[in-house]
Amino acid sequence: MFKTNYHIHTEFCDGKGSPEDLIKAAISRDFKIIGLSSHSMYPFASTWHIAPRDFSDYVTAVRNAAEKFNDKITVLCGFEADYIPFVTKPDFETYKSKSPDYLIGSVHYIFTENGRLAVDYSADKLKERIEQLFNGNSKKMIQEYFQLERKMLKEANFNIIGHPDLVRKNNEKLCMFNENDSWYREEIKITADGIKKAGVIAEINTGAIARGTMDDVYPSAEFLSLLRERNVPVTINTDCHSPEKIDCGYERALQAALKAGYSELAYIDRNNKIAFQKIC
């Protein structure tokens, strides 16, 4: 098999390294196809998204670097696009002027009438915001997160769903829920149904391993098995934020796919078409 990776962040958002730096790192680790996918919530931004004024520069930098190295690696230009109801969504119509090769759809934010919460805050800040916005009810927060994912899957148009159980990131520290609880298992089950119905690829994301926040991939083994039962295609992405982490946890993700019963991985080729390769 050949290695692919479509979840890579650059210095245009909260990543480290230019498109060229990341492409060189990918070549050195034997990747054949990659996609650069800086954080975006176009036409808005926070401190860790591409600033609206920088979109053209980002696309130009990625396209120029892709052309420079096209004899060694295929490089696609994409975005990890946030879903925030009535504000922004990962949709090809929204990003039409940027001509992306693909979009990753992700939920990071939950908004309430009293403020916002980022699911991947630090553990201490997340605990504080759950207290402030959900009266300490972490179950309610988690259910809201999965509901937002399912709304995104119904309303938007994208290729890959990003880290579909991101709420697990700080659970080891905060003990917000038990993954064996019936209510939680029901949430991931109906979310798996939503992923299947939307027809998108689910990523096996190793970003938590790279950043030392969780010693596991997204999604969990049970969630991944639910996706396999529904024949949802999967791809391996490292959610890389620096060149030296370009392939962190890749073998772990491959083994997770095999354990769940997958025999092939999906990939997006240079013609923006989805194809599959055998892994066993």
Backbone bond lengths (Angstrom), bond angles and torsions (degrees), N, CA, C in turn:
res aa  C-N    CA-C-N  psi(-1)  N-CA   C-N-CA  omega(-1)  CA-C   N-CA-C  phi
1 M - - - 1.463 - - 1.525 109.76 -
2 F 1.324 116.30 159.08 1.457 120.77 175.06 1.532 109.22 -112.38
3 K 1.315 116.16 154.20 1.463 121.86 -173.40 1.532 110.96 -91.13
4 T 1.334 114.23 136.57 1.461 121.40 175.28 1.529 108.19 -130.73
5 N 1.321 116.33 161.33 1.465 120.76 -177.62 1.528 107.85 -164.72
6 Y 1.332 117.43 115.21 1.462 120.81 -174.64 1.531 113.54 -111.33
7 H 1.319 117.55 5.81 1.466 120.83 -176.96 1.526 108.15 -120.62
8 I 1.329 115.64 85.92 1.465 122.70 -175.14 1.525 108.74 -135.59
9 H 1.319 116.54 127.43 1.463 122.07 -177.75 1.527 111.36 -103.17
10 T 1.313 115.24 145.73 1.459 121.75 -177.11 1.524 111.15 -115.56
11 E 1.324 114.89 179.91 1.452 120.92 177.89 1.533 112.71 -67.05
12 F 1.324 117.42 -8.97 1.456 119.72 177.24 1.530 111.78 -74.24
13 C 1.356 117.42 -15.88 1.470 119.90 173.90 1.527 107.42 -123.16
14 D 1.321 118.00 -118.82 1.471 120.21 -179.03 1.527 111.96 -104.76
15 G 1.318 117.36 13.28 1.455 120.38 178.13 1.517 111.90 -87.16
16 K 1.309 114.84 171.96 1.458 122.01 176.27 1.524 108.02 -116.70
17 G 1.286 116.23 133.80 1.451 119.95 178.73 1.515 112.64 106.88
18 S 1.307 114.93 143.39 1.465 121.95 176.75 1.516 109.87 -77.75
19 P 1.328 117.74 166.46 1.467 118.55 173.29 1.524 112.47 -52.53
20 E 1.327 117.96 -41.56 1.466 120.11 179.16 1.526 111.71 -63.23
21 D 1.330 117.22 -41.81 1.468 120.57 179.18 1.526 110.90 -58.81
22 L 1.315 116.46 -44.09 1.458 121.26 -177.04 1.519 111.79 -72.00
23 I 1.315 116.35 -36.89 1.467 119.84 177.02 1.524 110.66 -65.20
24 K 1.323 117.50 -43.64 1.465 120.89 177.92 1.525 110.84 -60.31
25 A 1.333 116.52 -40.80 1.468 120.23 178.20 1.525 110.48 -63.79
26 A 1.332 116.51 -40.86 1.465 120.62 179.73 1.528 110.85 -64.66
27 I 1.312 117.19 -40.79 1.467 120.59 178.58 1.530 109.76 -63.11
28 S 1.325 116.31 -41.37 1.469 120.14 -178.54 1.520 112.51 -66.25
29 R 1.351 117.11 -22.17 1.471 121.46 179.29 1.527 111.78 -103.91
30 D 1.314 116.47 15.74 1.473 122.76 171.28 1.525 114.70 70.00
31 F 1.319 118.27 27.94 1.460 120.01 171.35 1.524 108.84 -74.28
32 K 1.325 116.20 144.90 1.460 121.67 178.53 1.530 112.20 -104.98
33 I 1.331 116.59 -32.72 1.467 121.65 176.85 1.523 108.27 -136.18
34 I 1.327 116.87 130.38 1.458 120.28 173.49 1.525 109.06 -134.78
35 G 1.319 115.07 162.80 1.450 121.16 172.48 1.509 109.58 -132.72
36 L 1.302 117.64 133.74 1.457 121.82 174.38 1.520 107.57 -91.09
37 S 1.338 116.49 133.72 1.471 120.23 -166.97 1.517 110.73 -144.10
38 S 1.311 117.07 64.35 1.461 120.65 -178.37 1.529 111.64 -60.22
39 H 1.340 114.98 149.88 1.461 121.19 178.72 1.525 110.73 -57.89
40 S 1.336 115.25 138.20 1.452 120.07 179.53 1.512 110.81 -148.81
41 M 1.333 115.58 142.80 1.464 120.38 164.37 1.535 107.91 -137.72
42 Y 1.310 114.29 53.18 1.461 123.61 -177.78 1.533 111.51 -50.49
43 P 1.337 117.86 135.78 1.460 129.43 5.78 1.526 114.14 -94.65
44 F 1.323 116.94 24.33 1.454 120.88 -179.87 1.531 109.64 -114.29
45 A 1.324 116.64 -177.27 1.462 119.71 179.09 1.514 109.99 -166.64
46 S 1.329 115.36 151.54 1.465 121.25 165.24 1.520 105.82 -108.15
47 T 1.312 116.83 -168.37 1.467 119.81 -177.77 1.518 112.62 -67.59
48 W 1.349 118.31 -19.34 1.463 119.65 -177.76 1.528 113.85 -109.76
49 H 1.334 116.71 15.17 1.458 122.06 173.69 1.529 110.31 -107.79
50 I 1.338 115.48 162.81 1.458 118.91 170.65 1.527 108.27 -62.00
51 A 1.320 116.47 128.84 1.462 119.80 175.69 1.531 109.13 -68.37
52 P 1.330 118.66 139.73 1.466 120.30 -179.17 1.525 113.77 -50.17
53 R 1.340 117.42 -37.34 1.467 120.66 -179.62 1.524 112.82 -67.77
54 D 1.361 117.11 -15.46 1.462 120.62 -174.54 1.527 114.02 -102.45
55 F 1.321 118.04 1.27 1.466 119.67 -176.02 1.527 111.97 -60.53
56 S 1.306 116.92 -46.16 1.466 119.77 -178.38 1.523 111.00 -63.15
57 D 1.338 116.23 -41.04 1.467 120.09 179.02 1.524 110.79 -64.33
58 Y 1.329 116.30 -39.06 1.470 120.49 179.00 1.526 110.78 -62.35
59 V 1.318 116.60 -50.82 1.459 120.23 -178.45 1.527 110.33 -61.52
60 T 1.326 117.08 -43.42 1.464 120.43 179.50 1.517 111.30 -62.08
61 A 1.326 117.15 -43.69 1.464 120.84 -179.40 1.522 111.42 -63.31
62 V 1.329 116.66 -41.91 1.468 120.06 179.51 1.526 110.38 -67.10
63 R 1.322 116.83 -46.84 1.467 119.90 -178.55 1.534 111.43 -62.95
64 N 1.324 117.56 -41.05 1.463 120.52 -179.85 1.531 111.06 -65.96
65 A 1.322 116.13 -42.51 1.464 119.91 179.17 1.526 110.75 -66.36
66 A 1.328 116.36 -38.66 1.466 120.28 178.29 1.527 110.53 -60.84
67 E 1.308 116.36 -42.21 1.461 120.37 179.45 1.531 111.23 -66.88
68 K 1.305 116.58 -38.34 1.461 120.89 -178.84 1.524 112.41 -61.91
69 F 1.330 116.27 -35.47 1.465 120.56 -174.89 1.529 112.74 -110.77
70 N 1.323 117.83 18.31 1.464 119.62 -171.83 1.520 114.15 -67.44
71 D 1.329 117.98 -12.97 1.465 119.35 176.24 1.524 112.40 -85.46
72 K 1.343 116.46 -7.44 1.464 121.38 -178.59 1.522 113.66 -115.03
73 I 1.335 117.05 -27.56 1.464 120.65 -173.20 1.527 109.36 -159.81
74 T 1.327 116.24 148.84 1.461 121.49 172.87 1.518 108.93 -92.23
75 V 1.322 116.98 125.43 1.469 122.07 -178.19 1.519 109.31 -121.48
76 L 1.327 116.36 122.54 1.455 122.45 178.30 1.522 109.70 -103.51
77 C 1.318 114.97 156.35 1.470 121.43 179.20 1.523 108.99 -109.44
78 G 1.320 115.97 119.69 1.458 120.36 -179.33 1.512 112.02 -140.26
79 F 1.311 115.16 -172.32 1.460 123.02 177.56 1.523 109.02 -141.85
80 E 1.333 116.13 142.79 1.461 119.49 163.71 1.519 105.39 -91.56
81 A 1.313 115.83 102.13 1.457 122.15 -169.77 1.525 111.06 -99.09
82 D 1.317 116.08 128.37 1.461 121.57 179.89 1.520 111.90 -75.56
83 Y 1.331 113.43 150.69 1.460 120.54 171.90 1.520 108.46 -110.24
84 I 1.335 115.13 117.99 1.466 122.10 174.24 1.527 106.11 -134.68
85 P 1.323 118.65 110.79 1.468 120.53 -174.88 1.523 112.46 -50.72
86 F 1.333 115.17 134.66 1.463 124.40 177.45 1.529 113.42 67.91
87 V 1.332 117.32 5.01 1.465 120.67 -179.65 1.524 111.00 -119.82
88 T 1.329 116.53 -55.67 1.460 121.09 -178.39 1.519 109.39 -158.67
89 K 1.320 115.62 154.87 1.462 119.19 177.67 1.530 110.59 -151.90
90 P 1.333 116.51 155.19 1.461 121.04 177.95 1.523 110.37 -78.40
91 D 1.313 116.04 91.54 1.446 120.91 -173.39 1.532 108.93 -141.87
92 F 1.325 116.50 135.56 1.461 119.50 -177.36 1.522 112.20 -62.50
93 E 1.317 118.02 -26.93 1.459 120.09 176.63 1.534 110.29 -69.12
94 T 1.332 116.46 -40.94 1.461 120.69 178.25 1.522 110.99 -60.70
95 Y 1.336 116.35 -39.12 1.466 121.71 -174.70 1.527 112.56 -100.86
96 K 1.309 116.64 16.37 1.466 121.19 -174.33 1.515 112.74 -54.10
97 S 1.321 117.42 -42.02 1.468 120.85 -176.61 1.524 112.48 -67.90
98 K 1.332 116.82 -16.03 1.476 121.09 -179.04 1.530 112.18 -95.62
99 S 1.312 117.24 -9.56 1.476 123.59 178.34 1.529 112.98 48.75
100 P 1.325 118.21 54.68 1.472 119.73 179.63 1.520 112.22 -69.74
101 D 1.327 116.03 149.58 1.458 120.83 174.00 1.527 110.79 -76.56
102 Y 1.322 116.18 -28.68 1.469 120.95 -179.40 1.519 108.58 -162.93
103 L 1.332 116.28 164.27 1.461 123.04 176.58 1.521 109.75 -132.10
104 I 1.318 115.78 136.95 1.465 122.55 167.66 1.520 107.15 -98.69
105 G 1.314 117.12 126.50 1.454 121.38 177.27 1.518 110.65 -98.74
106 S 1.331 116.62 125.73 1.464 120.75 -177.03 1.522 111.40 -137.77
107 V 1.325 114.68 150.05 1.462 122.09 170.86 1.522 107.75 -109.43
108 H 1.316 116.29 118.34 1.459 121.95 174.12 1.529 111.46 -113.84
109 Y 1.329 116.22 -33.60 1.463 121.40 -172.96 1.520 112.73 -106.77
110 I 1.328 114.55 143.65 1.457 122.55 166.77 1.518 106.83 -121.22
111 F 1.321 117.30 124.60 1.456 122.10 178.70 1.527 110.07 -105.48
112 T 1.320 115.30 138.38 1.456 121.61 172.00 1.525 107.49 -125.89
113 E 1.314 116.84 175.21 1.467 119.82 179.77 1.525 111.41 -65.87
114 N 1.322 116.87 -15.80 1.474 120.29 -177.68 1.526 113.82 -105.58
115 G 1.328 117.12 0.48 1.458 118.12 179.15 1.515 112.32 148.84
116 R 1.312 115.39 -168.08 1.457 120.42 -177.38 1.522 110.65 -125.33
117 L 1.308 113.75 157.74 1.462 122.66 179.33 1.523 107.38 -134.99
118 A 1.317 116.67 132.63 1.464 120.91 172.50 1.523 107.74 -98.88
119 V 1.323 116.19 124.06 1.461 121.26 -174.02 1.524 111.46 -60.83
120 D 1.341 117.16 -29.87 1.458 119.18 -178.97 1.532 112.96 -102.11
121 Y 1.336 116.59 29.16 1.460 120.09 167.13 1.532 109.79 -55.36
122 S 1.333 116.03 167.20 1.458 119.84 167.26 1.520 108.20 -61.39
123 A 1.325 117.02 157.92 1.469 120.71 -176.20 1.527 111.51 -57.16
124 D 1.330 116.92 -45.25 1.469 119.89 -177.81 1.519 111.70 -63.81
125 K 1.329 116.77 -43.35 1.459 119.69 -179.22 1.523 111.26 -69.34
126 L 1.332 116.73 -37.48 1.462 119.57 177.82 1.519 110.44 -62.48
127 K 1.318 117.17 -45.03 1.471 121.03 178.66 1.522 110.43 -58.54
128 E 1.316 116.56 -43.38 1.467 121.44 179.92 1.521 111.43 -61.81
129 R 1.337 116.61 -43.38 1.454 120.23 -177.13 1.536 111.87 -72.80
130 I 1.321 117.41 -31.77 1.463 119.84 174.96 1.527 109.72 -64.30
131 E 1.321 115.58 -40.06 1.469 119.85 177.12 1.523 110.45 -62.68
132 Q 1.328 116.65 -43.88 1.466 121.39 -174.97 1.526 112.64 -72.66
133 L 1.329 116.53 -42.35 1.466 120.06 -170.46 1.518 114.40 -100.25
134 F 1.341 116.43 -21.84 1.467 120.20 -177.04 1.528 112.14 -126.50
135 N 1.326 116.02 17.29 1.466 121.23 -179.52 1.527 112.07 51.74
136 G 1.328 115.25 35.68 1.457 120.16 177.80 1.516 114.61 79.43
137 N 1.327 117.80 4.84 1.467 122.17 -176.41 1.536 109.17 -88.90
138 S 1.317 116.61 89.34 1.465 120.25 -177.79 1.527 111.66 -67.32
139 K 1.330 117.39 -31.43 1.459 120.30 177.57 1.523 110.46 -59.13
140 K 1.308 117.10 -43.29 1.456 121.16 179.89 1.526 110.60 -63.51
141 M 1.327 116.44 -40.65 1.463 120.54 178.38 1.523 111.38 -62.49
142 I 1.322 116.31 -45.21 1.462 121.31 -178.09 1.529 110.79 -65.70
143 Q 1.311 117.06 -41.60 1.467 120.20 177.42 1.524 110.84 -63.19
144 E 1.321 116.78 -38.02 1.463 120.38 177.48 1.530 110.72 -64.67
145 Y 1.329 116.63 -38.44 1.465 121.18 178.20 1.535 110.66 -59.79
146 F 1.320 117.12 -50.48 1.458 119.78 -178.84 1.530 112.20 -67.18
147 Q 1.324 117.19 -33.73 1.461 119.96 175.74 1.524 110.91 -62.87
148 L 1.333 116.43 -39.75 1.465 120.47 177.41 1.527 110.98 -64.82
149 E 1.322 117.16 -40.15 1.463 119.34 176.65 1.523 110.88 -60.09
150 R 1.308 116.11 -43.78 1.461 118.99 -178.60 1.527 111.79 -67.69
151 K 1.332 117.22 -34.18 1.460 120.42 174.48 1.524 110.41 -65.19
152 M 1.319 116.23 -42.65 1.464 120.77 177.54 1.518 111.14 -59.08
153 L 1.320 116.26 -44.06 1.467 120.93 -179.73 1.529 111.87 -63.11
154 K 1.312 117.48 -31.75 1.463 121.42 179.66 1.527 112.18 -80.47
155 E 1.334 116.55 -36.22 1.461 120.18 -168.25 1.524 114.30 -97.78
156 A 1.326 118.28 -22.85 1.460 120.81 -171.07 1.523 111.88 -107.62
157 N 1.326 114.74 176.68 1.462 122.21 -176.45 1.530 108.05 -137.72
158 F 1.333 116.97 102.99 1.457 121.71 -176.06 1.520 108.94 -149.30
159 N 1.335 116.90 176.79 1.464 121.06 -174.35 1.518 114.67 -97.87
160 I 1.340 116.27 -41.70 1.464 121.66 -169.75 1.518 108.83 -130.40
161 I 1.335 117.53 134.19 1.457 119.51 172.70 1.525 108.70 -90.98
162 G 1.337 115.53 129.56 1.455 121.24 -176.33 1.517 112.79 -86.43
163 H 1.343 116.14 140.37 1.477 124.48 175.56 1.530 112.82 21.56
164 P 1.331 117.97 74.25 1.465 120.94 -169.33 1.522 115.88 -66.87
165 D 1.339 118.08 -13.47 1.474 119.28 173.74 1.531 110.04 -124.91
166 L 1.315 115.27 51.46 1.461 121.77 -179.91 1.523 112.72 -56.92
167 V 1.327 117.41 -23.33 1.472 121.31 -179.50 1.531 112.01 -62.41
168 R 1.315 118.20 -14.67 1.469 120.53 178.01 1.532 112.37 -75.17
169 K 1.316 117.26 -14.57 1.464 121.64 -170.56 1.532 113.18 -51.03
170 N 1.324 116.93 -48.62 1.466 120.80 -175.87 1.523 113.58 -105.60
171 N 1.329 116.90 11.77 1.461 118.48 -174.06 1.522 113.04 -67.69
172 E 1.320 117.14 -33.00 1.463 119.08 179.86 1.525 110.97 -62.75
173 K 1.335 116.83 -36.02 1.466 120.93 179.96 1.521 112.19 -81.00
174 L 1.325 116.58 -38.37 1.465 120.29 -172.12 1.521 114.16 -98.89
175 C 1.339 117.40 -15.63 1.474 120.94 -178.61 1.526 111.13 50.75
176 M 1.326 115.79 52.57 1.459 121.00 -176.94 1.521 112.34 -75.04
177 F 1.341 116.32 -30.05 1.465 119.93 -176.07 1.521 109.01 -160.78
178 N 1.317 114.47 164.75 1.455 122.00 174.23 1.522 107.31 -106.68
179 E 1.329 116.34 124.90 1.466 119.32 -177.21 1.522 113.00 -63.50
180 N 1.324 117.28 -13.17 1.462 121.10 177.59 1.527 112.60 -91.22
181 D 1.337 116.96 -5.74 1.460 119.73 178.24 1.528 109.80 -61.58
182 S 1.324 115.98 139.49 1.471 119.95 -175.57 1.526 112.04 -61.15
183 W 1.334 117.07 -38.18 1.462 118.92 -178.36 1.528 111.06 -65.48
184 Y 1.351 116.47 -37.61 1.461 119.48 -179.85 1.526 110.53 -70.35
185 R 1.305 117.23 -41.73 1.461 120.62 179.37 1.521 110.91 -63.52
186 E 1.318 116.41 -33.50 1.466 119.97 176.76 1.529 110.59 -68.17
187 E 1.346 116.85 -38.41 1.464 120.08 178.61 1.526 111.50 -60.96
188 I 1.330 117.59 -46.25 1.461 118.26 -178.28 1.531 111.14 -72.21
189 K 1.325 116.36 -28.63 1.469 118.97 178.54 1.524 111.01 -66.07
190 I 1.317 117.33 -48.22 1.462 118.94 -177.61 1.534 110.67 -74.48
191 T 1.324 116.77 -24.86 1.467 119.06 173.83 1.528 110.32 -70.38
192 A 1.338 117.09 -38.84 1.467 120.66 174.59 1.525 110.06 -60.12
193 D 1.331 117.04 -39.54 1.465 120.46 176.06 1.530 110.51 -60.44
194 G 1.332 115.96 -41.24 1.462 120.52 -179.99 1.517 112.41 -66.32
195 I 1.330 116.67 -38.03 1.467 120.96 177.73 1.524 110.00 -64.21
196 K 1.322 116.00 -43.63 1.464 120.24 178.45 1.526 111.05 -61.15
197 K 1.312 117.15 -46.42 1.462 121.55 -177.27 1.522 111.35 -64.35
198 A 1.335 116.57 -35.05 1.465 120.50 -179.33 1.520 112.29 -72.99
199 G 1.321 117.68 -21.44 1.452 121.22 178.20 1.509 114.75 73.46
200 V 1.335 117.10 28.65 1.461 120.46 -179.25 1.529 110.22 -99.81
201 I 1.320 115.42 168.08 1.455 122.61 173.87 1.529 108.30 -86.76
202 A 1.314 117.47 139.19 1.465 121.66 172.83 1.519 108.39 -98.23
203 E 1.309 116.51 132.77 1.458 118.71 177.54 1.523 110.58 -88.10
204 I 1.336 115.02 145.75 1.460 121.21 165.02 1.519 104.64 -97.55
205 N 1.323 115.73 108.00 1.460 123.33 -165.78 1.526 110.32 -105.30
206 T 1.330 116.85 127.23 1.469 121.43 -177.63 1.527 113.09 -103.65
207 G 1.322 117.65 13.06 1.459 120.99 -173.71 1.517 115.00 -59.23
208 A 1.338 117.63 -35.07 1.466 119.95 -179.76 1.522 111.26 -67.40
209 I 1.321 117.01 -33.28 1.472 121.21 177.07 1.519 109.22 -65.69
210 A 1.329 116.85 -45.35 1.463 121.69 -178.43 1.522 111.60 -61.07
211 R 1.334 117.11 -37.50 1.463 120.59 -176.16 1.523 113.38 -95.98
212 G 1.331 116.45 0.93 1.452 120.33 175.42 1.513 114.96 70.57
213 T 1.332 117.28 23.12 1.464 120.13 -179.16 1.518 112.91 -94.90
214 M 1.339 117.05 -19.31 1.458 121.65 179.37 1.521 107.91 -161.87
215 D 1.317 116.71 134.43 1.457 120.48 -177.65 1.535 110.03 -91.36
216 D 1.327 115.22 59.83 1.463 120.55 -179.03 1.515 108.35 -166.42
217 V 1.315 115.21 166.63 1.456 120.96 176.12 1.526 109.46 -92.16
218 Y 1.335 115.37 161.79 1.463 122.38 162.56 1.531 106.10 -99.35
219 P 1.322 119.80 135.70 1.460 128.30 -4.44 1.525 111.18 -82.78
220 S 1.327 115.09 171.30 1.459 121.71 178.59 1.527 110.84 -63.48
221 A 1.323 115.80 166.70 1.467 120.55 179.83 1.527 110.99 -58.22
222 E 1.328 117.37 -42.55 1.465 119.26 -179.71 1.518 111.30 -66.87
223 F 1.322 117.11 -43.67 1.460 121.59 179.58 1.534 109.34 -61.95
224 L 1.319 116.63 -42.61 1.461 120.46 -179.75 1.529 110.87 -64.77
225 S 1.314 117.11 -37.43 1.462 120.48 176.83 1.528 111.50 -65.01
226 L 1.339 116.11 -38.00 1.467 119.93 176.21 1.529 110.92 -62.71
227 L 1.326 116.20 -39.71 1.458 120.03 177.96 1.523 110.76 -65.71
228 R 1.340 115.75 -40.12 1.468 119.39 179.32 1.530 110.83 -64.25
229 E 1.320 116.86 -41.26 1.470 120.49 178.76 1.530 111.28 -58.93
230 R 1.331 115.73 -28.12 1.466 120.83 -177.70 1.528 111.94 -98.07
231 N 1.330 115.92 6.87 1.473 121.58 -179.96 1.525 112.39 57.53
232 V 1.319 116.43 36.90 1.467 121.07 174.29 1.528 108.27 -77.87
233 P 1.325 119.10 125.94 1.466 120.06 178.69 1.529 111.46 -68.25
234 V 1.322 115.71 148.74 1.460 120.71 179.29 1.522 110.48 -128.51
235 T 1.315 115.14 155.32 1.459 122.45 173.32 1.521 107.95 -137.58
236 I 1.327 117.49 157.86 1.463 121.45 -179.91 1.526 109.53 -99.08
237 N 1.331 116.12 123.88 1.458 123.12 177.29 1.527 109.51 -129.09
238 T 1.314 116.63 142.73 1.469 118.96 -176.74 1.522 113.78 -99.71
239 D 1.351 118.31 -4.45 1.464 119.94 179.91 1.531 109.35 51.71
240 C 1.318 114.63 45.08 1.462 122.27 -171.82 1.531 111.34 -71.57
241 H 1.356 116.56 135.10 1.464 122.36 176.25 1.524 112.44 -117.25
242 S 1.330 117.59 4.84 1.456 120.76 177.61 1.525 108.73 -159.89
243 P 1.335 118.06 150.62 1.468 120.36 -174.94 1.516 114.65 -56.23
244 E 1.333 117.20 -38.20 1.461 119.08 -175.85 1.526 113.41 -71.17
245 K 1.339 117.60 -11.75 1.464 121.60 179.61 1.532 112.38 -104.15
246 I 1.306 116.77 15.57 1.458 121.48 -170.65 1.527 113.60 -57.81
247 D 1.338 117.44 -31.52 1.472 119.45 -179.58 1.523 112.67 -123.24
248 C 1.334 116.84 22.45 1.465 120.92 -177.39 1.533 110.88 -61.62
249 G 1.319 116.03 126.08 1.462 121.08 176.50 1.514 114.52 77.69
250 Y 1.321 118.09 8.71 1.466 120.14 -174.52 1.532 112.17 -60.43
251 E 1.324 115.74 -44.26 1.468 119.51 179.96 1.528 110.75 -65.96
252 R 1.329 117.25 -36.10 1.467 121.13 176.95 1.523 110.23 -59.85
253 A 1.321 116.15 -43.67 1.461 120.61 -179.89 1.525 111.07 -65.86
254 L 1.319 116.45 -40.02 1.458 120.27 178.56 1.518 110.87 -61.63
255 Q 1.319 116.24 -43.50 1.459 120.15 178.78 1.531 111.42 -66.03
256 A 1.326 117.14 -35.20 1.470 120.28 177.01 1.521 110.58 -63.65
257 A 1.329 116.38 -40.13 1.463 120.34 178.27 1.527 110.88 -63.58
258 L 1.311 116.39 -45.97 1.465 120.87 -179.97 1.530 111.01 -63.16
259 K 1.314 116.09 -42.14 1.472 120.21 -179.15 1.521 111.54 -63.59
260 A 1.319 116.53 -34.21 1.464 120.83 179.13 1.530 112.13 -75.75
261 G 1.328 116.56 -10.48 1.459 119.74 178.20 1.510 115.14 104.85
262 Y 1.334 117.36 6.93 1.465 119.58 178.86 1.525 110.03 -76.23
263 S 1.315 116.15 141.58 1.463 121.89 176.52 1.526 111.87 -117.38
264 E 1.337 116.72 -1.76 1.451 120.63 177.94 1.529 110.60 -151.12
265 L 1.319 114.34 156.76 1.454 122.04 176.99 1.519 109.45 -116.33
266 A 1.329 115.93 146.08 1.454 120.99 175.75 1.525 109.42 -86.25
267 Y 1.316 115.95 150.68 1.460 120.45 171.51 1.518 109.33 -147.29
268 I 1.321 115.71 158.93 1.459 122.99 177.64 1.516 106.63 -106.86
269 D 1.330 117.45 123.80 1.456 120.22 -174.37 1.529 111.46 -91.01
270 R 1.333 116.68 -176.36 1.456 120.98 -175.45 1.524 112.54 -67.62
271 N 1.325 117.34 -13.04 1.469 121.54 175.73 1.520 111.91 -97.92
272 N 1.343 115.93 12.15 1.469 122.45 179.14 1.529 112.15 64.66
273 K 1.322 116.10 25.85 1.451 121.34 177.86 1.530 109.18 -102.19
274 I 1.328 115.87 145.73 1.460 120.90 177.94 1.524 108.97 -86.73
275 A 1.323 115.91 129.14 1.456 121.89 178.58 1.520 108.17 -134.29
276 F 1.333 116.62 178.31 1.460 120.50 -175.87 1.530 109.96 -135.96
277 Q 1.338 114.92 148.71 1.457 120.00 174.33 1.521 109.36 -132.10
278 K 1.329 115.90 143.80 1.444 121.55 -179.26 1.536 110.70 -72.30
279 I 1.332 115.70 144.02 1.471 119.84 176.24 1.525 110.72 -119.01
280 C 1.321 118.21 -1.57 1.463 120.77 175.90 1.517 109.29 -156.80
